[in-house]
Amino acid sequence: MAVVNMRQMRDNQAGTIAAIKAEGELGRRIRDMGLVVGTSIKIQGRAPLYDPVALRVMGFTLTLRNNEADFIEVEVEE
């Protein structure tokens, strides 16, 4: 298992959140969306200019800007 930044994940790649590096208001907002350590996610797709990224988490689709995804580390199978 490798730990990568969420921005580096490919389409249809799945993994488990290993760490949230954001502090303060942004960190709270990310956790409020359900993105906490141990949550399984799958990259669903990206916009034409690669921002934002759409992911499946807990049965719903969530979009994040790349600058938000930079704070999330995900454990993926190689």
Backbone as a chain_set.jsonl record, in Angstrom:
{"seq": "MAVVNMRQMRDNQAGTIAAIKAEGELGRRIRDMGLVVGTSIKIQGRAPLYDPVALRVMGFTLTLRNNEADFIEVEVEE", "coords": {"N": [[0.838, -1.188, 0.0], [0.479, 2.205, -0.803], [0.872, 5.627, 0.119], [-0.644, 8.431, -1.125], [-1.122, 11.771, -2.365], [-4.404, 13.086, -2.688], [-4.87, 14.507, -5.045], [-3.15, 13.34, -6.858], [-4.273, 10.933, -7.531], [-5.704, 8.588, -9.863], [-8.459, 8.494, -12.25], [-11.226, 6.47, -11.307], [-9.749, 5.187, -9.378], [-9.424, 3.737, -6.197], [-9.33, 4.142, -2.614], [-8.308, 4.538, 0.854], [-8.762, 7.058, 3.211], [-5.924, 8.359, 4.71], [-4.81, 10.491, 6.107], [-5.615, 13.833, 7.152], [-4.398, 16.841, 6.4], [-5.066, 19.482, 6.72], [-5.62, 22.438, 8.615], [-7.489, 24.344, 11.055], [-10.281, 26.276, 9.879], [-10.606, 25.212, 7.234], [-9.829, 22.527, 7.595], [-11.816, 21.681, 9.392], [-14.065, 21.991, 7.782], [-13.577, 20.115, 5.741], [-13.635, 17.73, 7.24], [-16.285, 17.876, 8.139], [-17.646, 17.302, 5.801], [-17.533, 14.613, 5.741], [-15.135, 13.451, 5.208], [-12.958, 11.769, 6.718], [-10.286, 10.186, 8.562], [-9.829, 6.841, 7.617], [-12.049, 6.55, 6.021], [-13.458, 5.178, 3.085], [-12.854, 5.96, -0.312], [-13.468, 6.785, -3.794], [-12.178, 7.885, -6.805], [-14.133, 9.543, -9.024], [-14.157, 11.139, -11.299], [-12.882, 13.939, -13.238], [-13.047, 17.447, -13.897], [-12.865, 19.073, -17.158], [-10.544, 20.747, -17.107], [-9.207, 19.614, -15.037], [-9.95, 20.442, -12.511], [-12.732, 20.928, -10.621], [-12.289, 17.852, -8.651], [-14.196, 14.89, -8.702], [-15.526, 12.673, -6.344], [-16.517, 9.489, -4.986], [-18.031, 8.89, -1.983], [-19.173, 7.292, 0.826], [-21.584, 6.571, -0.495], [-22.438, 8.827, -1.915], [-21.815, 11.499, -4.284], [-19.142, 13.717, -4.21], [-17.612, 16.843, -4.727], [-14.411, 18.308, -4.874], [-12.197, 21.068, -4.753], [-8.959, 21.289, -6.258], [-7.067, 22.529, -4.591], [-8.121, 21.952, -2.105], [-8.1, 19.169, -2.108], [-5.396, 18.734, -1.989], [-4.706, 18.633, 0.688], [-5.364, 16.152, 1.612], [-4.412, 12.908, 2.293], [-4.193, 9.71, 0.869], [-4.447, 6.216, 1.201], [-3.582, 3.869, -1.1], [-3.908, 0.933, -3.2], [-1.208, -0.474, -4.937]], "CA": [[0.0, 0.0, 0.0], [1.201, 3.467, -0.9], [0.116, 6.806, 0.527], [-0.492, 9.487, -2.124], [-1.985, 12.933, -2.26], [-5.624, 12.836, -3.449], [-4.752, 15.126, -6.37], [-2.358, 12.451, -7.706], [-5.016, 9.707, -7.832], [-6.261, 8.482, -11.208], [-9.894, 8.218, -12.33], [-11.648, 5.131, -10.909], [-8.852, 4.622, -8.376], [-10.037, 3.752, -4.872], [-8.399, 4.114, -1.493], [-8.8, 4.872, 2.187], [-8.128, 8.286, 3.71], [-4.903, 8.074, 5.715], [-4.55, 11.687, 6.912], [-6.101, 15.148, 6.729], [-3.329, 17.756, 6.81], [-5.583, 20.848, 6.833], [-5.859, 22.963, 9.957], [-8.451, 25.427, 11.184], [-11.59, 26.263, 9.226], [-10.606, 24.284, 6.109], [-9.802, 21.177, 8.15], [-13.144, 21.402, 9.944], [-14.999, 21.863, 6.663], [-13.305, 18.826, 5.097], [-14.158, 16.676, 8.128], [-17.749, 17.987, 8.152], [-18.151, 16.675, 4.578], [-17.433, 13.167, 5.899], [-13.802, 12.991, 4.83], [-12.184, 11.539, 7.931], [-9.358, 9.061, 8.467], [-10.481, 5.535, 7.576], [-13.168, 6.554, 5.072], [-13.143, 4.701, 1.737], [-13.243, 6.874, -1.385], [-13.129, 6.385, -5.159], [-12.176, 9.026, -7.716], [-15.151, 9.312, -10.041], [-13.77, 11.848, -12.512], [-12.381, 15.312, -13.097], [-13.519, 18.423, -14.879], [-11.937, 19.15, -18.296], [-9.271, 21.373, -16.732], [-8.75, 18.847, -13.872], [-10.369, 21.06, -11.26], [-12.548, 20.116, -9.417], [-12.262, 16.398, -8.727], [-15.413, 14.282, -8.146], [-15.243, 11.396, -5.707], [-17.612, 8.77, -4.326], [-17.758, 8.655, -0.571], [-20.367, 6.915, 1.59], [-22.775, 6.489, -1.326], [-22.791, 10.056, -2.632], [-20.73, 12.127, -5.041], [-18.665, 14.949, -3.609], [-16.56, 17.478, -5.523], [-13.445, 19.111, -4.132], [-11.201, 21.797, -5.536], [-7.631, 20.695, -6.109], [-6.369, 23.079, -3.426], [-8.644, 21.235, -0.933], [-7.636, 17.786, -2.227], [-3.979, 18.699, -1.637], [-4.551, 18.399, 2.124], [-5.866, 14.822, 1.954], [-3.546, 11.803, 1.891], [-5.001, 8.508, 0.693], [-3.721, 4.954, 1.064], [-4.077, 3.167, -2.283], [-3.193, -0.272, -3.596], [-0.356, -0.183, -6.09]], "C": [[0.878, 1.245, 0.0], [0.287, 4.605, -0.444], [0.425, 7.908, -0.483], [-1.429, 10.638, -1.796], [-3.227, 12.686, -3.126], [-5.542, 13.411, -4.861], [-4.02, 14.203, -7.349], [-3.098, 11.17, -8.087], [-5.591, 9.762, -9.244], [-7.775, 8.265, -11.136], [-10.152, 6.744, -12.033], [-10.696, 4.457, -9.929], [-9.503, 4.784, -7.002], [-8.956, 3.715, -3.798], [-9.097, 4.468, -0.194], [-8.052, 6.097, 2.681], [-7.188, 7.935, 4.853], [-4.654, 9.271, 6.632], [-5.203, 12.906, 6.28], [-5.097, 16.155, 7.284], [-3.8, 19.196, 7.006], [-5.834, 21.201, 8.298], [-6.995, 23.983, 9.923], [-9.763, 25.202, 10.466], [-11.652, 25.272, 8.069], [-10.611, 22.839, 6.593], [-11.16, 20.77, 8.703], [-14.145, 21.168, 8.823], [-14.819, 20.525, 5.934], [-13.867, 17.687, 5.942], [-15.677, 16.704, 8.189], [-18.38, 17.352, 6.913], [-18.07, 15.156, 4.648], [-16.089, 12.594, 5.526], [-12.927, 12.92, 6.079], [-11.291, 10.32, 7.721], [-10.134, 7.746, 8.542], [-11.645, 5.434, 6.604], [-12.696, 6.083, 3.699], [-13.667, 5.687, 0.703], [-12.873, 6.261, -2.73], [-13.214, 7.623, -6.037], [-13.129, 8.711, -8.864], [-14.788, 9.99, -11.362], [-13.28, 13.249, -12.192], [-13.0, 16.188, -14.17], [-12.487, 18.513, -16.012], [-10.588, 19.791, -17.975], [-8.716, 20.799, -15.436], [-9.075, 19.49, -12.534], [-11.83, 21.445, -11.401], [-12.477, 18.622, -9.724], [-13.555, 15.876, -8.064], [-15.043, 12.929, -7.535], [-16.498, 10.809, -5.085], [-17.185, 8.497, -2.905], [-19.09, 8.388, 0.123], [-21.649, 6.972, 0.76], [-23.206, 7.769, -2.018], [-21.57, 10.615, -3.346], [-20.412, 13.48, -4.42], [-17.601, 15.535, -4.528], [-15.7, 18.347, -4.623], [-12.563, 19.862, -5.112], [-9.847, 21.136, -5.308], [-6.891, 21.241, -4.896], [-6.894, 22.48, -2.117], [-8.135, 19.793, -0.933], [-6.157, 17.659, -1.856], [-3.746, 18.366, -0.168], [-4.946, 16.99, 2.556], [-4.91, 13.768, 1.4], [-4.364, 10.524, 1.913], [-4.088, 7.3, 0.531], [-4.358, 4.166, -0.067], [-3.282, 1.891, -2.507], [-2.408, 0.045, -4.853], [-0.67, -1.07, -7.263]], "O": [[1.882, 1.322, 0.708], [-0.931, 4.537, -0.611], [1.581, 8.279, -0.682], [-2.396, 10.487, -1.049], [-3.099, 12.119, -4.211], [-6.109, 12.83, -5.786], [-4.254, 14.283, -8.555], [-2.59, 10.394, -8.896], [-5.922, 10.832, -9.755], [-8.307, 7.897, -10.089], [-9.39, 5.875, -12.456], [-10.83, 3.26, -9.676], [-10.061, 5.835, -6.688], [-7.821, 3.31, -4.048], [-10.311, 4.669, -0.151], [-6.827, 6.158, 2.577], [-7.585, 7.304, 5.833], [-4.324, 9.094, 7.805], [-5.331, 13.008, 5.06], [-4.966, 16.302, 8.499], [-3.011, 20.047, 7.417], [-6.214, 20.35, 9.102], [-7.402, 24.424, 8.848], [-10.294, 24.091, 10.44], [-12.645, 24.557, 7.929], [-11.336, 22.01, 6.042], [-11.602, 19.639, 8.502], [-14.972, 20.259, 8.899], [-15.8, 19.883, 5.558], [-14.506, 16.779, 5.411], [-16.302, 15.648, 8.284], [-19.527, 16.908, 6.965], [-18.493, 14.475, 3.714], [-15.914, 11.376, 5.524], [-12.251, 13.883, 6.441], [-11.518, 9.522, 6.812], [-10.984, 7.561, 9.413], [-12.174, 4.345, 6.386], [-11.661, 6.531, 3.206], [-14.784, 6.189, 0.822], [-12.066, 5.334, -2.8], [-14.219, 8.334, -6.012], [-12.947, 7.729, -9.584], [-15.088, 9.459, -12.431], [-13.265, 13.68, -11.039], [-13.422, 15.706, -15.222], [-11.35, 18.072, -15.84], [-9.576, 19.386, -18.546], [-7.857, 21.411, -14.802], [-8.508, 19.098, -11.514], [-12.14, 22.257, -12.273], [-12.587, 18.19, -10.872], [-13.955, 16.359, -7.005], [-14.327, 12.14, -8.151], [-17.419, 11.532, -4.706], [-16.114, 7.942, -2.655], [-20.024, 9.182, 0.01], [-22.693, 7.381, 1.268], [-24.259, 7.788, -2.657], [-20.435, 10.245, -3.045], [-21.306, 14.279, -4.144], [-16.77, 14.796, -5.056], [-16.199, 19.031, -3.729], [-12.223, 19.347, -6.177], [-9.624, 20.499, -4.278], [-6.162, 20.502, -4.236], [-6.181, 22.496, -1.113], [-7.782, 19.257, 0.117], [-5.714, 16.584, -1.451], [-2.679, 17.861, 0.181], [-4.873, 16.666, 3.742], [-4.631, 13.734, 0.202], [-5.129, 10.276, 2.845], [-3.086, 7.352, -0.182], [-5.54, 3.831, -0.005], [-2.138, 1.771, -2.068], [-2.895, 0.755, -5.734], [-0.04, -0.951, -8.314]]}, "num_chains": 1, "name": "protein.A"}
